[in-house]
Amino acid sequence: MQKKKIENIVIISPEEMDRRLDDCYDALYQRSLELCMKHDTQIVASTMLAQSLRLYKTVLTDDDFTAMVQTVVETADQIQPYKARSVH
């Protein structure tokens, strides 16, 4: 199995990582709400999931990708829905 090459590694503080994660989460959450106003929620969710998996497949080794997907399956019961049943 061939390892994917990692380039341009920048070391940042845990606080900066938290800030970046929050910024990214907030931006994607806002955009997903906007998309849900125009499209069926399941279309938005399935598209986001497909793109997420492709991103992971791009940056992770095959073993790491498989482990990540397995972790999602094993922790599926811990995922909490949004308060409203529909985000429309």
C-alpha positions in Angstrom: 0.0 0.0 0.0 1.4 3.4 -1.0 1.4 6.3 1.5 0.0 9.6 0.3 2.6 12.3 0.2 2.1 15.1 2.8 3.3 18.5 1.8 3.3 22.0 3.3 2.8 21.0 6.9 2.3 24.0 9.1 2.3 23.6 12.9 -0.3 25.6 14.6 -1.4 25.9 18.3 -4.4 23.9 19.6 -6.2 27.3 20.1 -5.6 28.3 16.5 -6.8 24.8 15.4 -10.0 25.2 17.5 -10.6 28.6 16.0 -10.1 27.3 12.4 -12.4 24.4 13.1 -15.1 26.6 14.5 -14.8 29.0 11.6 -15.0 26.2 9.1 -17.9 24.5 10.9 -19.8 27.8 11.1 -19.3 28.6 7.4 -20.3 25.1 6.2 -23.3 25.1 8.6 -24.5 28.4 7.3 -24.0 27.3 3.7 -25.9 24.0 4.3 -28.8 25.9 5.7 -28.9 28.1 2.6 -28.8 25.1 0.4 -31.6 23.4 2.4 -33.8 26.4 1.6 -33.4 25.7 -2.1 -33.1 21.9 -2.2 -34.4 18.8 -0.3 -32.4 18.3 2.9 -31.5 14.7 1.9 -30.0 16.0 -1.4 -27.8 18.5 0.5 -26.8 15.9 3.1 -25.9 13.2 0.6 -23.9 15.6 -1.5 -22.0 16.9 1.5 -21.3 13.3 2.6 -20.1 12.3 -0.8 -17.8 15.3 -1.0 -16.5 14.6 2.5 -15.7 11.0 1.8 -13.9 12.1 -1.4 -11.8 14.6 0.6 -10.9 11.9 3.1 -10.1 9.5 0.4 -7.8 12.1 -1.2 -5.8 12.9 2.0 -5.8 9.6 3.9 -4.0 6.3 3.2 -6.3 3.4 2.3 -5.9 2.0 5.8 -6.6 5.3 7.5 -9.6 5.9 5.3 -11.1 2.5 6.2 -10.4 3.1 9.9 -12.1 6.5 9.7 -15.2 5.0 8.0 -15.3 2.2 10.5 -15.2 4.7 13.4 -18.2 6.6 11.9 -20.1 3.3 11.7 -19.2 2.3 15.3 -20.1 5.7 16.7 -23.3 6.3 14.7 -25.5 6.0 17.8 -23.7 9.0 19.3 -24.6 11.4 16.4 -27.2 13.9 17.6 -29.8 15.4 15.2 -30.4 19.1 14.9 -33.3 20.3 17.2 -35.7 20.7 14.3 -36.6 17.6 12.4 -36.2 19.5 9.1 -33.8 22.3 8.4 -36.1 23.8 5.7 
